[in-house]
């Protein structure tokens, strides 16, 4: 078993780590200052620092790694994995700079595989160029929408149009003016077989009848860099039938296909989140004194360090295994991604929590990224399916082997 980086991975990981450490992390306070200085009517505009970072990412060859050719570089998941991990050290700013936001990557890959030539030209090409953004509208406030069969938003056919009515929320990125469209999951055949009830529809953000009522803060954070989290009402929104992605009533399987790359990206980034928190903890305990000794000499703190290193490395191996399966279209991909989806958020949350404890008051204040990293890790125990759903998926696959 060869666990060494391939030449492609080695080149990309060096470029990505250098970019994140030398360019992105120093830009984090700049981004916060630019966001705070904006007038309310421009609070969701793309920040100037993001444009500068995007230019640098393009120059370094870190742009559109996950996007299939001819729209992007079309790297395999395993080759691109170390870059995704590195971007997790700044989980909002770095992916934005590299055009690898999970929602956009999933949608670009879906449109590349299943979009019509017209959809690819109108929506995929500008997404890959970075001139627009997208958002995925699945979650709803009134139902447990982690089970897609509970989705209440409806879409019906009327002549050459599709008409959508419903209520979506936690539509990440949709507050940003450059978010040009939403990919909406809606019920098109409520009485049909469970996996033939839904359709996926491209809905322009400025479509008549689409109203954004508010931004939802995440554990008190507005998340301006990634475009917030919109609460959206769809009131008889009409779009051309040409905006249907894939087959009518075929949205469920497409949504599942779209989510695997996004979930893998999140898992890899959580490894990067944990590595940054680990660095802060390991550096701090070498210098902070308690009880007449530096913290790093206390057995309890050494246990934090040891457990954190083991857990981070375990999650990384799960992520690389899932990427290896994905590159081979292996039937085990979905289960491997579900395993990662359960392990990575809990691991990152635990490592960040230990780091906060080691840093004391510094760890919970505004002078480190730990609160933001903690919020990110906690949110991902819910986003793209809660832990419990993925545990069930893994358990069911295992039990089938014994039936």
C-alpha positions in Angstrom: 0.0 0.0 0.0 1.5 3.3 -1.2 0.3 6.2 0.9 2.8 8.7 -0.5 1.5 11.8 -2.4 1.4 11.4 -6.2 3.5 14.1 -8.1 0.2 15.9 -8.8 -0.8 15.8 -5.2 2.6 16.9 -4.0 2.7 19.9 -6.3 -0.9 21.0 -5.4 -0.5 20.5 -1.7 2.6 22.7 -1.6 0.9 25.4 -3.6 -2.3 25.2 -1.6 -0.7 25.3 1.8 1.5 28.2 0.8 -1.5 30.1 -0.6 -3.6 29.5 2.5 -0.9 30.2 5.0 0.7 33.2 3.2 -2.3 34.8 1.5 -5.6 33.6 2.8 -5.1 33.5 6.6 -3.5 37.0 6.7 -6.5 38.2 4.6 -9.1 37.0 7.2 -8.9 40.2 9.4 -9.0 42.2 6.1 -12.2 40.5 5.1 -13.8 41.1 8.5 -12.9 44.8 8.3 -14.2 45.1 4.7 -17.4 43.4 5.7 -17.9 45.6 8.7 -17.2 48.8 6.7 -19.9 48.1 4.1 -23.2 50.1 4.2 -26.3 48.0 4.8 -27.4 48.1 1.2 -24.1 46.5 0.1 -23.6 44.1 3.0 -23.7 41.0 0.8 -21.5 42.3 -2.0 -18.4 40.3 -2.8 -15.5 41.7 -0.8 -12.5 43.3 -2.6 -10.1 41.0 -0.8 -11.9 38.0 -2.3 -11.3 39.2 -5.8 -7.6 39.7 -5.0 -7.4 36.2 -3.6 -9.2 34.7 -6.6 -6.7 36.3 -9.0 -3.8 34.7 -7.0 -5.6 31.3 -6.9 -5.9 31.3 -10.7 -2.2 32.2 -11.1 -1.3 29.3 -8.8 -3.4 26.7 -10.7 -5.8 26.2 -7.7 -9.0 27.3 -9.6 -11.8 24.9 -10.5 -9.9 21.7 -9.5 -13.1 19.8 -8.9 -14.9 21.0 -12.1 -15.0 18.6 -15.0 -13.3 19.5 -18.3 -13.7 21.5 -20.4 -15.1 23.9 -17.8 -12.5 23.2 -15.2 -9.4 21.2 -14.5 -11.3 18.0 -13.9 -8.9 16.5 -11.4 -9.8 13.2 -9.7 -11.1 13.5 -6.1 -8.0 11.9 -4.7 -5.6 14.3 -6.5 -7.7 17.3 -5.4 -8.2 16.0 -1.8 -5.1 17.6 -0.2 -6.1 21.0 -1.6 -9.6 20.7 -0.1 -8.0 19.8 3.2 -5.7 22.8 3.1 -8.6 25.1 2.3 -10.3 23.9 5.5 -7.7 26.0 7.5 -9.8 29.0 6.4 -13.1 27.2 5.6 -15.0 30.2 4.2 -12.4 32.4 2.6 -10.2 29.8 1.0 -12.9 27.8 -0.9 -14.4 31.1 -2.1 -11.0 32.1 -3.4 -10.5 28.8 -5.2 -14.1 28.6 -6.6 -14.6 25.4 -4.7 -17.6 26.2 -2.5 -19.4 23.0 -1.8 -22.8 24.1 -3.2 -21.2 25.4 -6.4 -19.0 22.4 -7.0 -21.9 20.0 -6.6 -24.0 22.0 -9.0 -21.3 22.4 -11.5 -20.6 18.6 -11.5 -24.3 17.9 -11.8 -24.8 20.3 -14.8 -21.7 18.9 -16.5 -23.1 15.4 -16.2 -26.8 16.0 -16.7 -27.4 19.6 -17.9 -28.5 20.4 -21.5 -26.0 22.2 -23.7 -28.1 25.4 -23.2 -28.0 25.0 -19.4 -24.3 24.4 -19.5 -23.7 27.5 -21.5 -26.1 29.7 -19.5 -25.3 28.6 -16.0 -22.3 26.2 -15.8 -19.9 28.3 -17.8 -20.2 31.5 -15.8 -20.2 29.4 -12.5 -16.9 27.9 -13.6 -15.6 31.3 -14.6 -16.5 32.7 -11.2 -18.7 35.5 -12.5 -21.8 34.1 -10.8 -22.7 32.0 -7.8 -25.4 29.4 -7.2 -27.3 28.0 -4.2 -29.1 24.8 -3.5 -32.6 25.1 -2.1 -33.6 21.8 -0.4 -34.1 22.5 3.4 -37.5 23.6 4.5 -38.7 25.1 7.9 -41.9 23.1 8.2 -40.7 19.5 7.8 -37.8 17.2 8.6 -36.3 17.7 5.1 -33.3 15.5 5.9 -35.8 13.0 4.5 -36.4 14.3 1.0 -39.8 12.6 0.9 -41.1 15.2 3.4 -40.3 18.1 1.1 -43.5 20.2 0.8 -42.5 22.6 -2.0 -44.5 21.8 -5.1 -43.7 22.1 -8.8 -46.2 21.5 -11.6 -46.3 21.7 -15.4 -48.3 24.4 -17.2 -47.7 24.3 -20.9 -44.0 25.2 -21.5 -43.6 26.4 -17.9 -42.9 25.0 -14.5 -44.6 26.6 -11.6 -43.1 26.4 -8.1 -44.7 27.2 -4.7 -43.1 26.6 -1.3 -40.8 27.8 1.4 -37.1 27.1 1.7 -34.5 28.2 4.2 -30.8 27.8 5.0 -30.2 28.4 1.3 -26.5 29.1 1.7 -25.1 31.8 -0.6 -28.4 33.1 -1.8 -28.1 36.5 -0.1 -25.2 37.5 -2.4 -26.1 39.6 -5.4 -23.9 37.5 -7.6 -26.0 34.4 -6.7 -27.7 34.1 -10.1 -29.8 31.0 -9.6 -31.1 28.4 -7.1 -31.3 24.7 -7.8 -34.6 23.9 -6.2 -35.7 20.4 -5.1 -39.5 20.2 -5.3 -42.3 17.6 -5.2 -43.6 16.9 -8.7 -45.4 13.7 -8.1 -46.3 13.3 -4.4 -48.2 10.0 -5.0 -45.6 8.3 -7.1 -43.0 5.7 -5.9 -40.7 7.2 -3.2 -37.7 7.8 -5.5 -39.8 9.2 -8.4 -41.6 12.1 -6.5 -39.1 14.9 -7.0 -37.7 17.2 -9.7 -34.7 19.6 -9.8 -35.4 23.0 -11.3 -33.1 25.9 -12.0 -34.8 29.1 -10.7 -33.2 32.5 -11.4 -32.8 34.4 -8.2 -34.6 37.4 -9.7 -37.6 35.3 -10.9 -41.0 37.0 -10.2 -42.6 35.4 -7.1 -39.2 34.5 -5.5 -38.9 36.5 -2.3 -35.9 36.5 0.1 -37.4 37.3 3.5 -34.3 37.3 5.7 -30.8 36.0 6.4 -30.4 33.3 9.0 -27.4 33.8 11.3 -25.5 30.6 12.2 -24.8 30.5 15.9 -25.0 34.3 15.8 -22.7 34.7 12.7 -24.0 36.3 9.5 -21.5 34.5 7.3 -21.1 37.4 4.7 -18.1 35.8 2.9 -20.1 32.9 1.7 -23.3 34.9 1.0 -25.3 34.2 4.1 -28.2 31.7 4.5 -31.4 32.8 3.0 -35.0 32.2 4.0 -36.9 32.1 0.7 -40.6 32.1 -0.3 -41.6 30.8 -3.7 -45.0 32.1 -4.7 -46.2 30.7 -8.0 -42.7 31.2 -9.5 -42.7 30.5 -13.2 -39.7 29.3 -15.2 -39.3 27.7 -18.6 -39.6 24.0 -18.7 -36.1 24.1 -20.2 -34.9 24.8 -16.7 -35.7 21.2 -15.6 -32.4 19.4 -14.8 -32.5 15.8 -15.9 -35.8 13.9 -16.1 -39.2 15.0 -14.8 -39.6 13.2 -11.5 -35.9 12.2 -11.6 -34.7 14.7 -9.1 -34.1 12.4 -6.1 -31.3 10.4 -7.6 -29.7 13.5 -9.1 -29.8 15.2 -5.7 -28.1 12.2 -4.1 -25.5 12.1 -6.9 -24.9 15.9 -6.5 -24.3 15.6 -2.7 -21.5 13.0 -2.6 -18.8 15.4 -3.9 -20.1 18.2 -1.6 -20.1 15.9 1.4 -16.6 14.7 0.6 -15.4 18.3 0.2 -16.8 19.2 3.6 -15.2 16.2 5.2 -11.8 17.0 3.8 -12.1 20.7 4.9 -13.0 19.6 8.4 -9.6 17.8 8.6 -8.1 21.2 7.7 -10.2 22.9 10.4 -9.0 20.5 12.9 -5.3 20.9 11.9 -5.5 24.6 12.3 -7.1 24.2 15.8 -4.5 21.6 16.6 -1.7 24.0 15.7 -3.1 26.7 17.9 -3.4 24.3 20.8 0.0 22.6 20.4 1.7 26.0 20.2 -0.1 27.5 23.2 0.5 24.6 25.6 4.2 24.9 25.1 4.2 28.4 26.6 1.2 28.8 28.9 2.1 28.0 32.6 -0.3 26.6 35.1 0.5 24.9 38.5 4.2 25.8 38.0 4.5 23.9 34.7 3.8 24.6 31.1 0.5 23.1 30.1 2.1 20.7 27.7 3.7 18.9 30.7 0.4 18.0 32.3 -0.8 14.5 31.5 -4.4 15.6 30.8 -3.2 18.1 28.1 -0.9 15.5 26.6 -4.0 13.3 26.3 -5.8 16.1 24.4 -2.8 16.3 22.0 -2.6 12.6 21.5 -6.3 12.0 21.0 -6.5 14.9 18.6 -3.7 13.7 16.5 -5.1 10.2 16.3 -8.6 11.4 15.5 -7.4 13.8 12.8 -5.4 11.2 11.1 -8.3 8.7 11.2 -10.6 11.2 9.6 -8.1 11.9 6.9 -7.7 8.3 6.0 -11.5 7.9 5.8 -11.6 10.9 3.5 -8.9 9.7 1.2 -10.6 6.2 1.0 -13.9 7.9 0.0 -12.1 9.9 -2.6 -10.4 6.8 -4.0 -13.8 5.1 -4.2 -15.3 8.1 -5.9 -12.6 8.2 -8.6 -13.5 4.6 -9.5 -17.3 5.0 -9.4 -17.2 2.3 -6.7 -20.5 1.2 -5.3 -19.1 1.8 -1.8 -18.7 5.5 -2.4 -21.9 6.6 -0.8 -21.3 4.5 2.3 -17.7 5.7 2.6 -18.9 9.3 2.3 -21.6 8.7 5.0 -18.9 7.3 7.3 -16.8 10.4 6.7 -19.9 12.6 7.2 -20.4 11.2 10.7 -16.8 11.1 11.8 -15.4 14.4 10.4 -17.7 17.0 12.0 -17.6 15.3 15.4 -13.8 15.0 15.2 -13.3 18.6 14.2 -15.7 19.9 16.9 -13.8 17.9 19.5 -10.4 19.2 18.5 -11.6 22.8 18.3 -13.2 22.4 21.7 -9.9 21.1 23.2 -8.1 23.9 21.6 -10.5 26.4 23.1 -10.0 24.8 26.5 -6.2 25.0 26.1 -6.3 28.6 25.1 -8.7 29.6 27.9 -10.4 33.0 27.5 -8.4 33.7 24.3 -10.0 30.6 22.7 -13.6 31.8 22.9 -13.0 35.5 22.0 -12.6 37.4 18.8 -8.8 37.2 18.6 -8.6 33.7 17.1 -10.6 31.8 14.5 -11.7 29.1 16.9 -15.3 30.3 17.4 -15.8 30.4 13.7 -14.2 27.0 13.2 -16.4 25.6 16.0 -19.5 27.0 14.4 -18.5 25.5 11.0 -17.9 22.1 12.5 -21.2 22.1 14.5 -23.2 23.2 11.4 -21.8 20.3 9.4 -23.3 17.8 11.8 -26.6 18.9 10.1 -25.8 20.1 6.7 -26.1 17.6 3.8 -27.9 15.2 6.1 -27.6 14.9 9.9 -25.4 12.4 11.6 -28.3 10.1 12.4 -29.3 9.7 8.7 -25.8 8.8 7.7 -25.5 6.4 10.6 -28.6 4.6 9.4 -27.3 4.4 5.9 -24.1 2.8 7.1 -25.9 0.4 9.4 -28.4 -0.7 6.7 -25.5 -1.5 4.3 -23.8 -3.5 7.0 -26.9 -5.4 8.0 -27.5 -6.4 4.4 -24.3 -8.4 4.6 -25.8 -10.6 7.3 -29.3 -11.1 5.9 
